[in-house]
Amino acid sequence: MMDLLLLCAFCLLGILIGMISGLVPGIHVNNIALLLLSFSGVIITAFSFLVVLGISDSFILVLICAFMVAITFSQIFFSFIPTTFLGAPQEDTALSVLPAHALLLQGRGYEAVTLSAIGTFSAIFLCFILLYPLKFIIGEPLNFYATLQEIMVWVLLAIVVLMICTEKGKITQFGGTGKTPYFIGIAFATFIFLISGAFGLVVFRFSLESPLGLPASVLFPALAGLFGMPSLLTSLLEKSVIPPQIVEPPVFKSGEKKSFFLSVLVGSIAGVFVPIIPGISSSTGTVVAMTVRGHTDQRQTLVTLSAVNTSAAFSVLIMLFLIQRTRSGVTIAINELIPVENWTSILMPANLLYLLIALLFTCMVSYFLCLKVARVAARSFAAIPYTRLVVCTILAISVLVFLFTGFFGLIILAVASCIGLLPVLWGVRRSHCMGVLLIPVILYFL
């Protein structure tokens, strides 16, 4: 009983840290996890008094891992708030900016966050249902992981072809509309994909340094420029007027329930493949899910996106025990702190069971807490002049980029913003900008 109480206590602390890291763009859970790994010895010493209660040092390490899992999944919930209201994406929410921003312009920003939270929460339960089928397919007896490694480059090329050939664009150009001929849409999509890929090949060679000694990642300025800044700049040029936000939960019509389930299912299945394919991020998994999902409205798009992110994070944890591969800073830290037994039998390893309990508890608490924070954000948002807020947000993202990645990070942000404006002007899907990740990965496997 004491074990579970301590597990919940560490999860609550992790939820708090995850909320902060989710609301502040640029702070990633992987950096926090690696920092905790460095101070694990100090943490064990600080909690050595628990030995009196029968808690061993090894279980204290499990509690630290549960704490990191709580941060991971709490951050998923709360990161959609700045994505919606500020247009400032984390790596995993980059593709969410456009549909969330569109709902914000309709006074439905709270609904956008709620839909993301519902999609995340639903994906967690679906992932638990798929847990054992996933174990048997990826591991023994089917060993799909080993088969996939042999055809990896063809899988990636198929993803690219699927993305580009399903493009159906409309020329928007700040208010105008007009159907783009199919071959022109394909040409625009191909160009954006290639130029984004070339951009990725260049910037991933850079080694950025923070002037404050903070963890520096090229992905932060690159994705903020490709996906965040264009929405903000477009709103500024169009002089968008944000109506008062409706603080009411979304209403699903009877016909939408099937579509909602399909969005969660497609997103969850796509997210499962993220840790299986090396170099693929949840953003890339989102591209595949949205392509398979086909045409949807903004509400279903957000549900799909959040399901991908959640399923990817869940799968990363499971794959650590199934294929013994670390696909994130969190799993690297977990692998270093506690014994990671290969899950080969019907019964799962005890440490995995503890982490899954922590995951489920975190998601239940984070769901309701996220809705409360989003409600406060939506009510406060209406009182702020939007043009001033957009300018302040652009400046804030620029300052954060400088603090985390220095002067060269600002150059990356500026170039990425210019590339990110092309899909807006040409009316093609912004997901083609994910060439920034896909092309370097494909070349790696060739």
N, C-alpha and C positions, 0 to 999 in steps of 0.2 A: 504493500500500500504506500509506504514511504517513497518507494522508487517512482511510482506514478505521480505522486504529489510533486516531487522534485522535478520530474520530467515536464509537468505542466507549468511549474514556476519558471523554469529555464525557457520554455516556449513563450510564455507571456513577455519575458524580457526580450526575446528574439523578435516578437511581434512589434514591440515598441521601436527597436532599432530598425527593423524592416520598414516600418511606417516612415521613419525619418529619411532613410536612404531612398525610399520610393518617391517621396515628395520632393527631394532635392536632386535634380538631374546631375549626372556625372558620378555619383557615388554608387559603386557596383558592389554587390554582395561578394563577388570573388575577391576583391581587395580586402574586405573585412575578414573573410575566411582565412586568407593567408596571413593576415595580421594576428588573428587569434592563434593560428598554428605556431607562430613565433613566440607567443606568450603563454603557450599551453602549460609549461612548467610552473610559471607564476600563478596561473589560475588554479592548478591542482593544489599548490601550497596554500592559496587563499581559502580553499574549500576543504582543507584537511580536517577541519573540525567535524565534518560529516561522518568521519570514521566512527565517532562515538555512537552514531545512529545506525551503524552497521553498513555504511556506504563505502565501498572500496574505491581505490584510486582509479581502477579500470572503469568503473561505472561513472565516475566524475568525467572521464574522457567521453563516454557515451553522451552525457548531459551536454558537454561542449558541442558535440556533433549535432545533437538535437537542437541546440541553440542556433547553429548555423543553418539547419534545415528550416527552422522557423523564420529566420531572416529572409531566406530565399523566397518562400511562398508568401510571406507577408508583403514583401516588396512587389511581387507580381500584382497583387490587388491594388496597392496604393500608387504604383507607377502610372496607372491610367488617369489619375487626377491631374498631374501636370501635363500629361499628353493631351488631355481634352481641353483644359482651361488655359494652358499656356502655349501649347504646341511645342513643348520641349520633351522630345522622346528619349527614353533609355534605348539601349541596343535592341531589346526584345519588343518594344512598342513602336518602333519607327514607322511601320506600315499602318499603324492605327491612327496616325495624325489626321489624314484626310477625311475618313468617315466621321471621326469624333468631332473634328472642327466643323464639318458640315452640319451636324446636329446642334452644335453650339450656336451657330448662326441662326438656327431655327428656335432658339430658346430651350433646347433640350439637352444641354450639357450634362445635367444630372442623370438624365435617362441614358446617355452614352456611357457614363461611368457605371451605372447600375447594370446595363447590359453586359459590360465587360466583366463585372463581378459575378453575375449570374453564369456567364459562359465559363469563367474560371472555376467556380464552385461545382458546376455540372460536370466539367471535364475531370475533376478530381474523382468524383464518384464513378464515372465511366472508366477511368484508369484503374480503379480498384477492381471493377468487374473484369477488365481485360488483363488483370495481373497474371493469372495462371496461364491463360492462352498465350500471352506474350512470353512467359517463361518457357513453354513447350516449343514455341515456334523459333525463337531466337536461340535458345539453348538446345539441349537434348530433348526429344530425339531428332527434330528436323534440322537443327543447326543452320538456320537461315543466315546467320551472321557470317559464317565462313563462306557460304555461297556468294553472298553479296560483295564480299571483298574482291572477288575475282572479276566482277563486272562493274566495278565502281565508276569508272570513267564513262561508260555507256549510260549508266543511270543518270549521271549529272548532265550529259549531253541531251538525254531525253527530256529532262526537266527544262532545259533552255529552249529546246524546240517547241515544247508544249506551251511555254510562256509566250513566246513570240508569235507563234502561228494562231493563237486564240485571241490576238489583239483586235479589238473593235473600238476604235477611238472616235471621239468627237472633238472638233476644233473649238476650244473654249475662248481663249485669248481675252480674258477679263470680261466676261459677260456675253460674248457672242457664242452662238452654237451653230454647228453644221456637221453633217456626217462626213467622216473621213473615208475616202475610197479604201478598199481593203488593202491593196498593194502599197498605198502610201502609209497606212497605219503600220503595216509590217516593216516598211523601210524606216519609219520614225522609231519604232520599237527596237529594231536591230541597231540603229545608230546609238540610241541612248544606252542600250545594254553594252555595246562595245566601248563607248567613251567612258562609261562608269567603270568597266573592267580595266581599261587602261589607267584610269585614275587610281583604282585599287592597287594595281601593280606598282605604281609609283609610290603612293603614300605608305604602303606597308613596308617599304624599305627604310622609312624614316624611323629614327629612334628619338622620340620626343621626351622632353624633360620639363617637369613642372617647376616654376620659379619658387614654389613653396615646398618642394620636395614631396608632393603628393603623387600617388600612382598615376602615370600618364598612359592613356590608351588612344591610339590613332582612330579607333572606331567612334569615339565620342564626337570629335569635330566633323568627321566624315559623315556620319549618319544624321547628326543635327543639321548639317548643311544640305544633304540630299533630301531629307524628309521634313525637318522641322521648319527651317528658315523659309522655304518657298511658300508654305501656308501663311506664315506671318507676313511676308512681303506682299503676297497677293492680297491679303486682307487690307494691308496698309494702302496699296495702290488703288484698290477698289473702294476704299473708304467704307468698309463694311460696318454696318450698325448692328450691334449685338442687342437683341431684345431682352427684356427681363426673363430670367431663367425659371422654367416651370419645375418646381421641386415636387414631382410626383413620380411614382414608380411606373415603368413601362407596362402597357396593357397588351397582352397577346390575344389576338383573335383566334377563333377555333381553327382556322385554316393555317395559322402560323405555327402551331405547335409542332407539326410534322417537320416544317422547315427549320425550326429551332433545333430539334433533335438531330436533323441531318447536318446542320452547321457544327454542332458539338462533336458529332461522330467523325465527320471528315477532318475537322481540326485536330481532334485527339489522335486519330490514326496517323496523320501527317507528322504531328509532333513526336510520335514514338520513334520515327526514323532519324530525328536530329542527332542523338548521340551514337546511332549505329553507323552513320556515314561521317567519317572524319572530316573536319573543316566546315561542316554544314551548321549554320546557326538556326535559331528558331525563326528568324526573319526569312531565311530561305525556305524553311518548312512552311511558312505562311504563304509564300508565293505558290508553292505546289498545291496547298489546300485551297486557295482561292481560285486557282486555275481549274482544279477538279470540281470545285463547288459550282463554278459557272456564275452566271449573272445573279446577283442578289441585291437587296436594298442595303442601306447603310446599317440598319439594325443587325441584320444577319451577318454582315461583314465583320462587325465588332465582335459578335459572338464567336465566329470562326477564328478570328485573330487571337482572342483571349484563350480559346481552347487549345490552340497550337502552342502558345507560350507555356501554359500549364502542363500539358502533356509532355512537352519537351523537358521541362524541369523534373517532372515525375520520372520520366524514362531515364534521364541522366543518372538519377539515384539508383534505379533498379539495375541499370546496365553495369554499375560498379560491382554488383554482386553476381550478375549473370555472365558477363564476359571479361570481368576484371580490368575494365578500362576506365580511366579518369578523363572526363570530358569537360570539367569546369574546375575553377579554383576551390569550390566547396568540396567536390569529390576528392580532389588532391589532398585537401586537409583531412577529410574523413579517413582516407586510405592511410594517412600517416599516423593518425591518432588511435584508431581502434582496429582490431583484427577484422578483415573483410573476407569472410568465408565464401567460397564459390557455391552458389545456390544450385545444387544438383539433385536434391531429393524433393519429395513432396513438401515436407516441412521447411519453412524458410529459416535462415539463420536468426538467432536471437537478436543480434544487433540491428539487423534490417527490420525486424518487427518493432523494436523500440523507435526507430526512425520513422516508420510508417504511422505509428501512433502519434508521434510528435507532429507529423505532417497533417494528419486529419484534424487534430485539435487546433493547430494553427489556422487552417483554412476556415474552420467554423467560426473562430473568434474574429479573424481578419475580415471575413465577409460582412458581418454586421458593423464592425468598427469602420470599415471603408465607406459604407453607405452613410454613416453619421458624418464623417469628415467631408464627404462629397456634398452632403446637404448644406453644411456650413459654407463650403467653397462656392456653391451655386448661389446661395442667398447673398453672400458678400460680393460676388462677382458683378451683380447687376448695378451696384452702386459705384462702380469704377468706370470712368470714361474709357471706352474700348481702344480708341486710337492711342491714347496715352499708355494704356496697358500693353498694347502691341509693341510700341517703341521701347517701353521699359523691359519687356520680355526679350526683345532682340538684344538690347544692351546687356541684360542679365546673362543670356546664353553666351554672348561674346566674352563677358568677364569670366564666367565659369570655364569657358574653353581656354582662356589665357591662364587662369590659375592652375588648371589641370594639365595643360599641354604646352603652355608658353606661346611665344610669338609665332612659331611655325604652325602651331595648332590653329591660330587665327587665319593664316594663309590657306590652310586646308579647308577651314570652314567657308571662306570666301569662294574658293574654287568649287567646292561641293555645292554651294548654294546656286551658283550659275548653272551647273549641270542639273540640279534638282528643279530649276525653273523650266527646263525644256519640256518635260512631260505636261506641265501645266499649260504652256503655250500651245503645244501641239495636240493636246487632248488625248494622250495615250496613258496607259496605266503607269503609275509611279513605281510599281514593283519592278519594272525593268532596270531601275537604278541598283537593284541588288546584284547586278553584274559586278559591282565593286567587290563582292565576296565570291561569286560563283566562278568568274574567270580565273582568279588566282588559284582557286581550289582545283579546277579542271586541269590547269597547266601543271599543277603539282603531281597529279596522277598520270599525266601523259609521259 
